[in-house]
Amino acid sequence: MIRSTTEPARSTVRTRQARRVANVSSRNAVISDPDDESARVYMIDYSIRIGKHDDAEYECRQWMAKSALDYRPVLSLAAIQRLRGKHAEALELARAALRTHEAYRQSPGFVDRRGYAGEIRAIWQELAFCHEALGESDRAADYNKKIMDWITSGGKM
């Protein structure tokens, strides 16, 4: 059977529907339990991916109000600003995420969620994206090299 190129595949439609349901479910989870970090992370990431930057920014700010030492909402705000074309602001937010992450690691409430390697690599990657967007390819290359060195060293720097 030949499918029309103007008609989306059924699997694509189902995928979109599943994503919408998951987004609504995560939003409901955040509303019913504002401390549900996994639902909030999913909702922010999904909102960024589909271009709902205002929604993602709102959730980030709500999260930051509850947990000032968590770097993740700051890092998400950096990604949002970079996608909006506000590259200098995004770079400052990414740097703030790095400082926040280091402060959080020193706090008594520190929980190693994905492992330090996963967390620090995400921050370095956003810093590399920001520098690249500002035309500072040498600085971006430095962060990408840090990531590669980290990976090849087995997470030891």
C-alpha positions as MATLAB code, in Angstrom:
seq = 'MIRSTTEPARSTVRTRQARRVANVSSRNAVISDPDDESARVYMIDYSIRIGKHDDAEYECRQWMAKSALDYRPVLSLAAIQRLRGKHAEALELARAALRTHEAYRQSPGFVDRRGYAGEIRAIWQELAFCHEALGESDRAADYNKKIMDWITSGGKM';
ca = [
       0.000    0.000    0.000;
       1.346    3.411   -0.974;
       0.758    6.155    1.536;
       0.106    9.740    0.542;
       2.969   12.076    1.429;
       0.527   14.763    2.554;
      -1.138   12.478    5.087;
       0.909   11.781    8.234;
       1.586    8.193    9.098;
      -0.678    6.713   11.723;
       2.295    6.052   13.975;
       3.226    9.749   13.783;
      -0.289   10.778   14.751;
      -0.303    8.264   17.600;
       3.079    9.503   18.772;
       1.835   13.091   18.828;
      -1.281   12.044   20.722;
       0.785   10.080   23.241;
       3.072   13.060   23.779;
       0.097   15.365   24.363;
      -1.366   12.921   26.882;
       2.023   12.593   28.611;
       2.384   16.375   28.757;
      -1.101   16.795   30.233;
      -0.389   13.976   32.695;
       2.884   15.551   33.787;
       1.176   18.952   34.142;
      -1.557   17.375   36.279;
       1.098   15.610   38.361;
       2.891   18.908   38.981;
      -0.377   20.600   39.918;
      -1.392   17.812   42.303;
       2.110   17.399   43.760;
       4.368   20.431   43.223;
       7.286   18.464   44.680;
       7.158   15.815   41.920;
      10.468   16.660   40.277;
      10.350   13.953   37.623;
       7.019   15.241   36.272;
       8.317   18.813   36.327;
      11.526   17.845   34.503;
       9.543   15.996   31.848;
       7.112   18.868   31.399;
       9.874   21.469   31.102;
      11.871   19.370   28.620;
       8.803   18.608   26.552;
       7.672   22.257   26.550;
      11.110   23.347   25.348;
      11.106   20.724   22.578;
       7.725   21.751   21.216;
       8.526   25.462   21.425;
       6.367   26.419   24.407;
       9.146   28.456   25.945;
       6.878   30.645   28.080;
       5.338   27.575   29.737;
       8.758   26.059   30.335;
      10.102   29.318   31.745;
       7.139   29.612   34.111;
       7.721   26.088   35.425;
      11.445   26.755   35.824;
      10.766   29.864   37.881;
       8.248   27.972   40.040;
      10.820   25.256   40.622;
      13.566   27.764   41.433;
      11.305   29.341   44.058;
      10.987   25.957   45.784;
      14.550   24.714   45.364;
      17.121   27.474   45.063;
      20.090   25.090   45.088;
      18.961   22.954   42.138;
      20.881   23.749   38.962;
      18.385   22.087   36.585;
      15.815   24.896   36.290;
      18.640   27.411   35.769;
      20.124   25.217   33.039;
      16.707   24.884   31.391;
      16.314   28.673   31.482;
      19.685   28.961   29.756;
      18.474   26.646   26.985;
      15.244   28.634   26.640;
      17.091   31.944   26.329;
      19.522   30.450   23.811;
      16.624   29.181   21.703;
      15.034   32.639   21.891;
      18.238   34.127   20.492;
      19.283   35.821   23.738;
      22.718   34.246   23.688;
      24.546   36.490   26.178;
      21.769   36.021   28.740;
      21.813   32.272   28.075;
      25.557   32.148   28.692;
      25.181   33.930   32.031;
      22.428   31.511   33.049;
      24.563   28.514   32.045;
      27.426   29.884   34.136;
      25.000   30.394   37.016;
      23.871   26.765   36.594;
      27.493   25.644   36.954;
      27.937   27.732   40.121;
      24.605   26.492   41.488;
      25.536   22.893   40.752;
      28.815   23.208   42.620;
      27.055   24.870   45.591;
      24.386   22.147   45.562;
      27.038   19.416   45.636;
      28.389   20.965   48.842;
      24.960   21.161   50.512;
      23.716   18.579   53.019;
      20.662   17.845   50.840;
      22.736   16.790   47.818;
      21.365   13.753   45.968;
      23.441   12.294   43.144;
      20.577   11.693   40.686;
      22.283   10.815   37.403;
      25.792   10.768   38.693;
      28.101   13.740   38.617;
      29.271   12.891   35.091;
      25.790   13.188   33.611;
      25.069   16.424   35.406;
      28.328   18.214   34.687;
      28.329   17.108   31.049;
      24.853   18.611   30.552;
      26.084   21.926   31.940;
      29.263   21.887   29.853;
      27.221   21.054   26.757;
      24.924   24.037   27.316;
      27.972   26.266   27.862;
      29.403   24.984   24.573;
      26.106   25.690   22.774;
      25.997   29.219   24.206;
      29.576   30.021   23.217;
      28.962   28.609   19.751;
      25.818   30.738   19.374;
      27.859   33.810   20.331;
      30.425   32.945   17.661;
      33.054   31.937   20.215;
      33.904   28.610   18.623;
      37.220   28.316   20.464;
      35.454   28.508   23.849;
      32.820   26.037   22.625;
      35.603   23.698   21.531;
      37.167   23.960   25.006;
      33.952   22.734   26.639;
      33.511   19.989   24.057;
      37.098   18.900   24.746;
      36.324   18.851   28.479;
      33.390   16.580   27.769;
      35.473   14.225   25.642;
      38.320   14.183   28.184;
      35.799   13.409   30.919;
      34.331   10.531   28.919;
      37.678    9.027   27.912;
      39.029    9.278   31.459;
      36.090    7.299   32.788;
      34.694   10.273   34.699;
      37.912   11.257   36.438;
      39.384   14.681   35.927;
];
